[in-house]
C-alpha cells in the first residue's frame, strides 16, 4: 500500500501533474519548468523530488544541465499505470493547452543562466 499512497500523494498537486504533462512533451531542466510554472526554483525542485520519490520522474546530468524526464520503466507498478493513463488524460485541460502552445518558447538557452 505504501507505493500506492506515495504515487497518489505525488499526483495530488496540480503543479506536479502539470510537470508530468510537460515532461510527456519533452525533457526539461529545472529552469524551464520554473519558467513554465511561474514558480520559485526551490518549489519546482521540491515538486521534482516528490515525483522522483514516487518513481514518476528521473534525471540525468548533461554538462551543467540536470535534465528531467518521465521514468521509462518505473519499478512501482502504480507509477507505471498512472504514467500510462496520464498520456491520454487532461490533454484538453485549458491551462495545459495554453502551456503547450508556449512550450517552444521555453528554452534553457534563453532563460537559464549558464
N, C-alpha and C positions, 0 to 999 in steps of 0.2 A: 504494500500500500504506500510505502514511503516514496517510491519512484513516481507513482501516480500523482500524489499530492504535490511533489516538487514541480512537476510539469504544469499542473493546474494553477499553482500559485504563480509560476513564471508567466503564464498566459492571462493572469487576472488583471494585468495593467495594460491599458490601451497603447502606451508608448512602446512596450515590449512587443506587442502584436504588430505594431507598425514597423519596428525594426525587422522582425521576421519577414514581413511582406516586402520590405525594401531589399532584404538580402536574397529574396527569391529572384529579384531582378538582376542583381549583380553583387560582387564582392565589394565591401566598403570599409573604409577606415573610420576611426572614431570621429575625426573632424568632419567627415562627410555626413555621418549620422547626426552629429551635433548640428550641422547646418540644416539638414532636412527636418529635424525635430524641433529646432529652435530651443534647445536645452543646454544647460551648462555641461562642460566636458565631464565633470565628476558624476553628474547624474546619468549621462549616457554610459559611462564606464560601469557604474553600478548596475544599470539595466543589463548590460552585456555580461557582467559577471553572473547575474542571476540566470540568464539564458544559458550560459555555458554550464553552470552547475546543474541545470535541468537537462543537459545533453541535447540542447537545441542548436547551439552555435559552436563554432570553433574558430581559432585564429591561427595565423601564420605570419611570420616576420619576413619582410622583403625590404632589405636595407633599413631605412629609417621608418618605414611604414609597418604598422600592425594591421593586417587585413582580416576582416571578419567575414565569415560565410556560414551558411547552414551546414550543420553536421550531416555528411553524406550517408552515414550508416550508424545512426545512434544506437548505443548499447541498451538504452532504455526503450522498451517496446512502446510505451505510451508517448514518448517523444517522437518516435518514428511515425506512429499513427497520426499524431497531431500535425506533423510537418506535411505528411501526405495530404491530409484533409485541407490544411491551410492553402495548399496550392490552388484550390478551387473556391475557397471561401473568401468573402469580403472583396472580391475583385472590383465590384462596382460601388464600394463604400465611398461616399463623397470626399472625405478628407484624403483618402488614399489615391483616388483617381487624379486629384489635383497634384499630389506629391509625385505621382508617376510622370505627369507632364513636365515637371520641373527637374526631374532626376538627371537629364542630360547636362543641365547647367551646374549641378552639384558635383564638381570635380576637385579632387585633392590638390591638383596643380594650381588651382585658382584660390583655394581657401585655406589650405594648411600651411603653416609656417615651417618650411623645411629648409 
